[in-house]
Amino acid sequence: MRVAVLGAAGTIGPAIVADLGRSEEVSELVLCDLHRDRAETVAAEHGFGKARGVAADAGAARGEPGSLADAIDGCDVLVNSASYRFNLAAMEACLEEGCHYLDLGGLYRVTARQLETYSPPDGDRFADAGLLAVLGIGSAPGKTNLMGVVAKRELLGPGGDPATRGREAEHVAGIDSMHVAAGGRDLDPPDGFSVPYALRTLIDELTLPPVVIRHSEPTEIAPLSDGGTVEFGEPIGDAEAIYTLHSEMLTFGHSFGCREASFRLSLAPPLLARLRELADAPAAEIDRAAAEVSPPSPNTVSVHLVEASGGGRAVRVRSVTTPVEEFGIGGSVMSTAAPAAAMVRLLARGRIEARGVLPPERCIDPDEMFAELEQRGSRFEVQVTEEAAA
């Protein structure tokens, strides 16, 4: 399979390249970035001889210098690891070139626009073209959506899992609540200011009003709302969290029928304090901070939780991702990169039959995905308990 990676020289892109470079299903990697020299450096360091760097601008129309459509000509799938602001343009380029599309999420509102634009009620442009577009196949959204499938299965049984019904998935009943939490820590942080992924995306998460599901309806709450203490377990332990805007809340209600749902994020206190400062800073100061930011160390960890209740039972699905020594890449970065790379392999093997514009829970078997991720530093735990009668 011939694969293109957009944003290949960013924080997550090199890890996706390193994973795909080791994948026998991938014959060639086209690394697309605004800066060709940086893409070529990633190709040399992580591409295993399969990769080449090209200059590509998602905002340029086909035929213009550096257009993404021209860059991905002949590719089978595009993995978009660039800013979510380019998701719609990248999808359009994929339709022009007859290329499957994967991204790492659209921070709720852009994901909504992607669905409205490419999968309106009267048809699905990707399905009509025989293509698949998966909206959010990183760690969160992505892995967390599939952890939701596992939670639903444990509560209500395997019948009618969204992943088996493709775009025909219907609203299901029986889930009282499904709450997601994510926590990451750098165990050997570099000097200076370091962030786990794109600084501007982090600031957006902290400044845009989060959406939660209450009484089966999406509801906006205040930015930086206190999420209380989350019991992440080792290696993070108990940690304070805040509610943030995330794409899971756009699809969980329809996919799982949950009447209550939320997303909470836990960051190291010094990092959160600095982000709070930047949240109120002028754009020029944010640009300077983004230019000076240091990459995370290879010694990061990531923990994700999905806690759900329904049918008189409660389930806790937990994922822990630790550094992958073979790659020299930390767990927080690998946690986001590995699901996208695994999705490419499953597509190449013919394990994904769905077509159209879909969230992960409606097109991916979690057991197959988790088997892939367990080879990339992740482990999964499921705990089910009977709830006491009132």
Long-range contacts (C-beta under 8 A, 24 or more apart in sequence): 1-25, 1-26, 1-27, 1-76, 1-77, 1-344, 1-347, 1-348, 2-26, 2-27, 2-28, 2-30, 2-74, 2-75, 2-76, 3-28, 3-29, 3-30, 3-75, 3-76, 3-77, 3-78, 3-79, 3-344, 4-29, 4-30, 4-31, 4-32, 4-71, 4-72, 4-75, 4-77, 4-78, 4-79, 4-99, 5-29, 5-30, 5-31, 5-32, 5-78, 5-79, 5-81, 6-32, 6-33, 6-56, 6-58, 6-68, 6-78, 6-79, 6-80, 6-81, 6-82, 6-86, 6-90, 7-32, 7-33, 7-80, 7-81, 7-82, 7-83, 8-32, 8-33, 8-38, 8-39, 8-42, 8-43, 8-53, 8-81, 9-33, 9-35, 9-38, 9-39, 9-41, 9-42, 10-81, 10-82, 10-198, 11-195, 11-196, 11-197, 11-198, 11-295, 11-296, 11-333, 12-81, 12-104, 12-138, 12-197, 12-333, 12-336, 12-337, 13-42, 13-81, 13-82, 14-42, 14-45, 14-46, 15-46, 15-327, 15-329, 15-333, 15-334, 15-336, 15-337, 15-338, 16-79, 16-81, 16-337, 16-340, 16-341, 17-42, 17-43, 17-46, 17-47, 17-51, 18-46, 18-327, 18-329, 18-337, 19-327, 19-334, 19-337, 19-338, 19-341, 19-342, 19-376, 20-50, 20-79, 20-341, 20-344, 21-46, 21-47, 21-48, 21-49, 21-50, 21-51, 22-48, 23-341, 23-344, 23-345, 25-344, 25-345, 25-348, 25-349, 26-50, 26-344, 26-345, 26-348, 28-52, 30-54, 30-71, 30-72, 30-75, 32-56, 32-68, 32-71, 32-72, 58-82, 58-86, 58-89, 58-90, 58-93, 59-86, 59-89, 62-93, 62-96, 67-93, 68-93, 69-93, 69-96, 69-97, 72-97, 72-99, 73-97, 75-99, 76-100, 76-347, 76-348, 77-101, 77-102, 77-344, 77-347, 78-102, 79-103, 79-340, 79-341, 79-344, 80-104, 81-337, 81-340, 83-198, 83-200, 83-201, 84-110, 84-201, 85-110, 87-111, 87-114, 87-135, 88-113, 88-114, 88-117, 91-117, 91-118, 91-126, 91-133, 94-131, 94-133, 95-125, 95-126, 95-129, 95-131, 98-129, 98-131, 99-131, 100-131, 100-132, 100-133, 100-347, 101-126, 101-131, 101-132, 101-133, 101-134, 102-133, 102-134, 102-137, 102-340, 102-343, 102-344, 103-134, 103-135, 103-136, 103-137, 104-136, 104-137, 104-138, 104-142, 104-336, 104-340, 105-135, 105-136, 105-138, 105-140, 105-141, 105-142, 105-246, 105-247, 106-135, 106-136, 106-247, 107-201, 107-204, 107-205, 107-208, 107-245, 107-246, 107-247, 108-211, 108-245, 108-246, 108-247, 108-249, 108-250, 109-208, 109-245, 111-135, 111-136, 111-141, 111-247, 111-250, 111-251, 112-250, 114-357, 115-250, 115-357, 118-357, 119-167, 119-356, 119-357, 124-167, 124-356, 124-357, 125-357, 126-355, 126-356, 126-357, 127-167, 127-355, 127-356, 127-357, 130-355, 131-355, 132-347, 132-352, 132-354, 132-355, 132-356, 132-358, 132-363, 133-356, 133-357, 133-358, 134-343, 134-358, 134-359, 134-360, 134-363, 134-364, 135-247, 135-357, 135-358, 135-359, 136-247, 136-248, 136-359, 136-360, 137-339, 137-340, 137-343, 137-360, 137-364, 138-335, 138-336, 138-337, 138-339, 138-340, 139-182, 139-302, 139-304, 139-321, 139-335, 139-336, 139-339, 140-180, 140-182, 140-246, 140-248, 140-263, 140-304, 141-246, 141-247, 141-248, 141-359, 141-360, 142-336, 142-339, 142-340, 142-360, 143-304, 143-319, 143-335, 143-339, 143-369, 143-373, 143-378, 144-180, 144-182, 144-248, 144-304, 144-306, 145-248, 145-251, 145-252, 145-255, 145-359, 145-360, 145-361, 146-360, 146-361, 146-364, 146-366, 146-369, 146-370, 147-180, 147-304, 147-306, 147-317, 147-319, 147-366, 147-380, 148-178, 148-180, 148-248, 148-252, 148-255, 148-256, 148-306, 148-308, 148-317, 148-361, 149-361, 149-366, 150-306, 150-315, 150-317, 150-366, 150-382, 151-178, 151-306, 151-307, 151-308, 151-315, 151-317, 152-178, 152-256, 152-308, 154-313, 154-315, 154-317, 154-382, 154-384, 155-308, 155-309, 155-310, 155-311, 155-313, 155-315, 156-310, 156-311, 162-255, 162-256, 162-361, 162-362, 163-361, 163-362, 163-363, 163-364, 163-365, 163-366, 164-365, 165-362, 166-353, 166-354, 166-355, 166-356, 166-358, 166-362, 166-363, 167-354, 167-356, 167-357, 167-358, 167-362, 169-254, 169-255, 169-362, 171-253, 171-254, 171-257, 172-255, 172-256, 172-257, 173-257, 174-257, 174-310, 174-311, 175-256, 175-257, 175-258, 175-259, 175-308, 175-309, 175-310, 176-258, 176-259, 176-260, 176-308, 176-309, 176-310, 177-258, 177-259, 177-260, 177-261, 177-307, 177-308, 177-309, 177-310, 178-252, 178-256, 178-258, 178-260, 178-261, 178-306, 178-307, 178-308, 179-260, 179-261, 179-262, 179-263, 179-264, 179-305, 179-306, 179-307, 179-308, 180-246, 180-248, 180-261, 180-262, 180-263, 180-264, 180-304, 180-305, 180-306, 181-227, 181-230, 181-232, 181-241, 181-263, 181-264, 181-265, 181-266, 181-304, 181-305, 181-307, 182-263, 182-264, 182-265, 182-266, 182-302, 182-303, 182-304, 182-305, 183-230, 183-232, 183-236, 183-239, 183-241, 183-265, 183-266, 183-267, 183-302, 183-303, 183-304, 184-266, 184-267, 184-300, 184-301, 184-302, 184-303, 184-331, 184-332, 184-335, 185-235, 185-236, 185-268, 185-300, 185-301, 185-332, 186-268, 186-296, 186-297, 186-299, 186-300, 186-330, 186-332, 187-235, 187-297, 187-299, 187-300, 187-301, 188-297, 188-298, 188-299, 189-268, 189-296, 189-297, 190-294, 190-295, 190-296, 190-297, 191-294, 192-292, 192-293, 192-294, 193-274, 193-289, 193-292, 193-293, 193-294, 194-271, 194-293, 194-294, 194-295, 194-296, 194-297, 195-271, 195-293, 195-296, 196-267, 196-296, 196-300, 196-332, 196-333, 197-333, 197-336, 199-278, 199-286, 199-289, 199-290, 199-293, 200-286, 200-290, 202-275, 203-275, 203-278, 203-279, 203-286, 204-245, 205-244, 205-245, 205-246, 205-265, 206-242, 206-244, 206-275, 206-276, 206-279, 207-279, 208-245, 209-245, 210-243, 210-244, 210-245, 210-246, 210-249, 210-262, 210-263, 211-245, 211-249, 211-250, 212-243, 212-249, 212-260, 212-261, 212-262, 212-263, 213-249, 213-252, 213-253, 213-258, 213-259, 213-260, 213-261, 213-262, 214-260, 215-259, 215-260, 216-253, 216-259, 218-249, 218-250, 218-253, 224-276, 227-262, 227-264, 227-265, 227-266, 228-264, 230-264, 230-266, 230-305, 232-266, 232-303, 232-305, 233-303, 233-318, 233-320, 234-320, 235-301, 235-303, 235-320, 235-322, 236-266, 236-301, 236-303, 239-266, 240-266, 240-269, 241-265, 241-266, 242-266, 242-272, 247-359, 250-359, 251-359, 251-361, 251-362, 255-359, 255-361, 255-362, 256-308, 256-361, 258-308, 258-310, 296-330, 296-332, 296-333, 297-330, 298-323, 298-328, 298-329, 298-330, 299-323, 299-330, 300-330, 300-331, 300-332, 300-333, 301-330, 301-331, 301-332, 302-331, 302-332, 302-334, 302-335, 304-335, 309-387, 312-386, 312-387, 312-389, 313-384, 313-385, 313-386, 313-387, 314-384, 314-385, 314-386, 314-387, 315-382, 315-383, 315-384, 315-385, 316-381, 316-382, 316-383, 317-380, 317-381, 317-382, 318-380, 318-381, 318-382, 318-383, 319-373, 319-378, 319-379, 319-380, 319-381, 320-378, 320-379, 320-381, 321-373, 321-376, 321-377, 321-378, 321-379, 322-377, 323-377, 324-376, 324-377, 331-377, 334-376, 334-377, 334-378, 335-377, 335-378, 338-372, 338-373, 338-376, 338-377, 338-378, 339-369, 339-373, 341-376, 342-369, 342-372, 342-373, 342-376, 343-369, 345-372, 346-372
